[in-house]
Amino acid sequence: MAAHLDRIIDRILVNPNLLAPERRVLTLYFGDLVGFGALAESLEAPKLAELMADYFAAMSHEVQERHGHVDKYLGDGLMACWNA
């Protein structure tokens, strides 16, 4: 991840105009787990944390494979965007 950020910073240093605002059509994804509340109540905290880590890793991988960006994790869900 740090190498990716270094490349972005290097591009901006060479061309500061990359920070100029522009209009774009974006695709946004908001996803969460159906039934998460009941699931969370039925699992011990370490098992729930492991399950969520696996879920977020898999979802993040799928977003990145499709050239998207995970913007944030929201409890039991995530927000991702494309073309931002």
C-alpha positions as CSV (number, residue, x, y, z in Angstrom):
1,M,0.0,0.0,0.0
2,A,2.8,2.5,0.9
3,A,4.5,1.9,-2.5
4,H,1.2,2.8,-4.2
5,L,0.9,6.0,-2.2
6,D,4.5,6.9,-3.0
7,R,3.7,6.6,-6.7
8,I,0.7,8.9,-6.3
9,I,2.8,11.5,-4.4
10,D,5.5,11.4,-7.0
11,R,3.0,12.0,-9.8
12,I,1.5,15.0,-7.9
13,L,5.0,16.5,-7.2
14,V,5.8,16.3,-10.9
15,N,2.4,17.6,-12.0
16,P,0.5,19.6,-9.2
17,N,-2.4,20.2,-11.7
18,L,-3.5,16.6,-10.8
19,L,-5.0,18.1,-7.7
20,A,-7.2,20.5,-9.7
21,P,-10.9,19.7,-9.2
22,E,-12.9,18.1,-12.0
23,R,-16.3,16.6,-12.6
24,R,-16.5,12.8,-13.1
25,V,-19.1,10.1,-13.2
26,L,-18.5,7.8,-10.3
27,T,-19.7,4.4,-9.4
28,L,-20.3,3.9,-5.7
29,Y,-20.9,0.6,-3.8
30,F,-22.4,0.3,-0.4
31,G,-22.6,-3.2,1.0
32,D,-23.4,-4.7,4.4
33,L,-24.1,-8.1,5.8
34,V,-27.8,-9.1,6.2
35,G,-28.5,-10.5,9.6
36,F,-25.2,-9.2,11.1
37,G,-26.8,-8.2,14.4
38,A,-28.0,-11.7,15.1
39,L,-24.7,-13.2,14.0
40,A,-22.7,-10.8,16.2
41,E,-24.8,-11.8,19.2
42,S,-24.2,-15.5,18.6
43,L,-20.4,-15.4,18.3
44,E,-17.6,-14.8,20.7
45,A,-15.8,-11.5,20.1
46,P,-12.5,-13.1,18.8
47,K,-14.4,-15.4,16.3
48,L,-16.5,-12.4,15.1
49,A,-13.4,-10.3,14.6
50,E,-11.8,-13.1,12.6
51,L,-14.9,-13.5,10.5
52,M,-15.1,-9.8,9.8
53,A,-11.3,-9.6,9.0
54,D,-11.7,-12.4,6.5
55,Y,-14.9,-10.8,5.0
56,F,-13.3,-7.3,4.6
57,A,-10.1,-8.8,3.1
58,A,-12.1,-10.8,0.5
59,M,-14.3,-7.8,-0.3
60,S,-11.3,-5.4,-0.5
61,H,-9.6,-7.8,-2.9
62,E,-12.6,-8.0,-5.2
63,V,-12.9,-4.2,-5.3
64,Q,-9.2,-3.8,-6.0
65,E,-9.2,-6.5,-8.7
66,R,-11.8,-4.5,-10.5
67,H,-9.7,-1.3,-10.2
68,G,-11.9,0.2,-7.4
69,H,-11.0,1.9,-4.2
70,V,-12.3,1.0,-0.8
71,D,-13.3,4.3,0.7
72,K,-14.2,3.1,4.2
73,Y,-15.4,0.3,6.3
74,L,-18.8,0.9,8.0
75,G,-19.4,-1.5,10.9
76,D,-20.4,-4.7,9.0
77,G,-20.1,-3.1,5.5
78,L,-18.0,-1.1,3.3
79,M,-18.1,1.7,0.8
80,A,-16.1,1.5,-2.5
81,C,-15.9,3.7,-5.5
82,W,-14.7,3.6,-9.1
83,N,-13.4,6.5,-11.2
84,A,-12.7,8.8,-8.3
